[in-house]
Amino acid sequence: QTCHVGWLPLGEGTEDYLPNKVFEYASMGLATAVPSLGEAGRLVTQQDMGFYYRDQEELLSILSQLRPTQNPLERWKNKGLNYFREQGDANVCSRDFADHIEAMAMRARPLDRT
């Protein structure tokens, strides 16, 4: 069997958390289920790469309605993978960071070494 949804079992008081699992799930092409609209929930819903749920009953209800090859599951999986390729890939981030440092260096004044 194949996994289609990654689950973040966050508890109370974790609204400000943005666990690496969000990016791991996106990199694997999984939709993400988060239990709140905290940081993780906002990212997941803004990027349309999964869903949030309020309680166990709602989670089970949503999961029972999903089908592996139908929307919204396929859309969430594709959006997550695209988000990771554009924003989370280390090669992309490193290249962007190097470009940023290079641009800063070009704007910097030479040091007076006297």
C-alpha positions as CSV (number, residue, x, y, z in Angstrom):
1,Q,0.0,0.0,0.0
2,T,1.0,3.6,-0.6
3,C,0.8,6.5,1.9
4,H,-1.0,9.6,0.6
5,V,-1.3,11.8,3.7
6,G,1.4,12.8,6.3
7,W,0.0,13.5,9.7
8,L,1.4,16.1,12.2
9,P,0.3,15.1,15.7
10,L,0.7,18.5,17.3
11,G,-0.8,19.1,20.7
12,E,-2.0,22.1,22.6
13,G,0.4,25.0,22.8
14,T,2.1,24.2,19.5
15,E,0.4,26.9,17.4
16,D,3.7,28.7,16.7
17,Y,5.5,25.5,15.7
18,L,6.5,24.8,12.1
19,P,8.0,21.3,12.2
20,N,10.3,19.9,9.5
21,K,7.7,17.2,8.9
22,V,5.7,19.7,6.8
23,F,8.6,20.0,4.4
24,E,9.4,16.3,4.5
25,Y,5.9,15.4,3.6
26,A,5.9,18.0,0.8
27,S,9.2,16.6,-0.5
28,M,7.7,13.1,-0.7
29,G,4.5,14.3,-2.5
30,L,2.2,13.7,0.5
31,A,-0.7,15.8,1.5
32,T,-0.4,17.1,5.0
33,A,-2.9,16.9,7.8
34,V,-2.4,19.4,10.7
35,P,-4.6,19.7,13.8
36,S,-4.8,23.5,14.0
37,L,-4.5,26.8,12.1
38,G,-1.2,27.6,13.8
39,E,1.9,28.2,11.7
40,A,1.9,24.8,10.2
41,G,-1.8,24.9,9.4
42,R,-1.5,28.4,7.8
43,L,1.3,27.2,5.6
44,V,-0.4,24.0,4.6
45,T,-3.7,25.7,3.8
46,Q,-2.2,28.8,2.1
47,Q,-0.1,26.6,-0.1
48,D,-3.1,24.3,-0.7
49,M,-1.0,21.2,0.2
50,G,-3.2,19.6,2.8
51,F,-5.9,20.3,5.4
52,Y,-6.4,21.1,9.0
53,Y,-8.8,19.5,11.4
54,R,-10.3,20.5,14.7
55,D,-10.6,17.1,16.4
56,Q,-10.2,13.4,15.9
57,E,-13.7,12.9,14.5
58,E,-13.1,15.6,11.8
59,L,-9.8,14.0,10.9
60,L,-11.4,10.6,10.5
61,S,-14.3,12.1,8.5
62,I,-12.0,13.9,6.0
63,L,-9.7,10.8,5.6
64,S,-12.6,8.5,5.0
65,Q,-13.8,10.7,2.1
66,L,-10.4,10.9,0.3
67,R,-9.6,8.8,-2.7
68,P,-6.0,8.3,-3.9
69,T,-6.5,9.5,-7.5
70,Q,-9.1,12.2,-7.0
71,N,-9.1,15.9,-6.0
72,P,-8.5,17.3,-3.5
73,L,-5.9,14.7,-2.5
74,E,-4.0,14.7,-5.8
75,R,-4.1,18.5,-5.9
76,W,-2.7,18.7,-2.3
77,K,0.1,16.2,-3.1
78,N,1.1,18.1,-6.3
79,K,1.0,21.5,-4.7
80,G,3.1,20.3,-1.8
81,L,5.7,18.8,-4.1
82,N,5.8,21.9,-6.2
83,Y,6.1,24.1,-3.1
84,F,9.1,22.0,-1.9
85,R,10.8,22.2,-5.3
86,E,10.4,25.9,-5.4
87,Q,11.0,26.8,-1.7
88,G,12.4,23.9,0.3
89,D,15.0,22.3,-1.8
90,A,18.5,22.9,-0.3
91,N,20.0,23.5,-3.7
92,V,17.5,26.2,-4.5
93,C,17.8,27.8,-1.0
94,S,21.6,27.6,-1.2
95,R,21.7,29.2,-4.6
96,D,19.3,32.0,-3.5
97,F,21.4,32.6,-0.4
98,A,24.6,32.7,-2.4
99,D,23.1,35.2,-4.8
100,H,21.9,37.3,-1.9
101,I,25.4,37.3,-0.3
102,E,27.0,38.1,-3.6
103,A,24.7,41.1,-4.2
104,M,25.4,42.4,-0.7
105,A,29.1,42.1,-1.3
106,M,28.8,44.0,-4.6
107,R,27.0,46.9,-2.8
108,A,29.4,46.9,0.2
109,R,32.1,49.6,0.4
110,P,35.7,48.3,0.4
111,L,37.2,48.1,3.9
112,D,39.8,50.7,4.8
113,R,42.7,48.6,5.8
114,T,45.1,51.4,6.8
